[in-house]
Amino acid sequence: MSRIGRLPVTVPQGVDVKIDGHTVRVKGPKGELVRTFHPDVSVAREDGTLVVKRKDASAPVVLPCTLLPYDPAFEMGATLAQAARADGGMFEKGAVKLCHPHCAKFCVLGGGSCSA
């Protein structure tokens, strides 16, 4: 998934992708990238795109944070339009409430810092 959380990642021509369990190896003209995903995440190649979603989920969903992709409480909806209207629980009129412990530790919006 792209950081938007809903869009599949398009694999450009000339780029080779190999998926071995939870490890994805991408090699192209600009170099090579290897990433091992959490066991609760499913990565699949479908028609020239990579689709990343929660294991056993029927479809990808919009998530506001890449640190919390395994917590269903942070799902904002199936589309960006639905995400913009998410209200209740962890959301208020499309905005994320910074009430999860990770928000204060890691998110710059919650007062965290990448350099801390």
C-alpha positions as CSV (number, residue, x, y, z in Angstrom):
1,M,0.0,0.0,0.0
2,S,1.1,3.5,-0.5
3,R,1.1,5.8,2.5
4,I,-2.4,6.8,1.6
5,G,-3.3,3.3,2.8
6,R,-5.8,2.5,0.1
7,L,-3.9,2.6,-3.2
8,P,-2.0,-0.3,-4.6
9,V,1.7,0.3,-5.3
10,T,2.3,0.3,-9.1
11,V,5.4,-1.7,-10.1
12,P,7.2,0.2,-12.9
13,Q,8.6,-1.6,-16.0
14,G,12.1,-2.8,-15.4
15,V,11.6,-3.4,-11.7
16,D,11.7,-7.0,-10.4
17,V,9.7,-7.9,-7.3
18,K,10.1,-11.1,-5.4
19,I,7.9,-12.0,-2.4
20,D,9.2,-14.7,-0.1
21,G,6.8,-15.1,2.9
22,H,6.8,-11.7,4.6
23,T,9.9,-10.5,2.9
24,V,9.6,-8.4,-0.3
25,R,12.7,-7.7,-2.4
26,V,12.5,-5.0,-5.1
27,K,15.3,-4.5,-7.6
28,G,15.4,-1.9,-10.3
29,P,17.7,0.5,-12.2
30,K,18.2,2.7,-9.1
31,G,19.1,-0.1,-6.7
32,E,17.6,-2.7,-4.4
33,L,15.2,-2.6,-1.4
34,V,14.4,-5.4,0.9
35,R,11.6,-5.1,3.5
36,T,10.2,-7.7,5.9
37,F,6.6,-7.0,6.9
38,H,4.8,-7.8,10.1
39,P,3.3,-11.3,10.1
40,D,-0.2,-9.8,10.3
41,V,0.3,-8.1,6.9
42,S,-0.3,-9.7,3.6
43,V,1.6,-8.7,0.5
44,A,0.6,-9.8,-3.0
45,R,1.4,-8.9,-6.5
46,E,-1.7,-8.5,-8.7
47,D,-1.5,-7.3,-12.3
48,G,1.6,-5.2,-12.1
49,T,0.8,-3.8,-8.6
50,L,1.6,-4.6,-5.0
51,V,-1.3,-4.8,-2.7
52,V,-0.6,-4.7,1.1
53,K,-3.4,-5.3,3.5
54,R,-4.1,-6.7,6.9
55,K,-3.9,-10.5,6.9
56,D,-7.3,-12.1,6.2
57,A,-8.9,-8.7,5.4
58,S,-11.2,-8.7,2.4
59,A,-10.0,-5.4,1.1
60,P,-7.5,-2.6,1.9
61,V,-8.7,0.3,4.1
62,V,-7.5,3.9,4.8
63,L,-5.3,4.2,7.8
64,P,-4.0,7.5,9.3
65,C,-0.7,6.1,10.6
66,T,1.8,3.6,9.5
67,L,2.6,2.7,13.1
68,L,-0.9,1.4,13.8
69,P,-1.9,-0.7,10.8
70,Y,-2.8,-3.7,13.0
71,D,-5.4,-1.9,15.1
72,P,-8.9,-2.0,13.5
73,A,-9.9,1.0,15.7
74,F,-7.8,3.2,13.3
75,E,-9.6,2.1,10.1
76,M,-11.1,5.3,8.5
77,G,-13.1,3.6,5.8
78,A,-12.7,1.9,2.4
79,T,-12.3,5.2,0.4
80,L,-10.6,8.6,0.9
81,A,-14.1,10.2,0.8
82,Q,-15.2,8.0,3.7
83,A,-12.0,8.8,5.6
84,A,-12.7,12.5,5.3
85,R,-16.0,12.0,7.1
86,A,-14.8,9.5,9.8
87,D,-16.4,10.4,13.1
88,G,-16.5,8.7,16.5
89,G,-14.1,6.6,18.4
90,M,-10.6,7.6,17.3
91,F,-11.8,10.2,14.8
92,E,-13.6,13.6,14.8
93,K,-14.9,14.8,11.5
94,G,-12.1,13.2,9.5
95,A,-9.4,14.1,12.0
96,V,-7.5,11.6,14.1
97,K,-7.6,12.1,17.9
98,L,-4.0,11.8,19.3
99,C,-5.1,9.5,22.1
100,H,-3.1,6.4,21.4
101,P,0.2,6.0,23.4
102,H,2.2,5.8,20.2
103,C,1.0,9.3,19.2
104,A,2.8,11.1,22.0
105,K,5.9,8.9,21.6
106,F,6.4,8.9,17.8
107,C,4.1,11.3,15.9
108,V,5.3,14.8,15.4
109,L,1.6,15.9,15.6
110,G,1.5,14.4,19.1
111,G,4.7,16.0,20.3
112,G,7.0,13.2,19.3
113,S,10.3,13.7,17.4
114,C,12.2,11.7,14.9
115,S,15.5,12.7,16.4
116,A,14.5,11.8,20.0
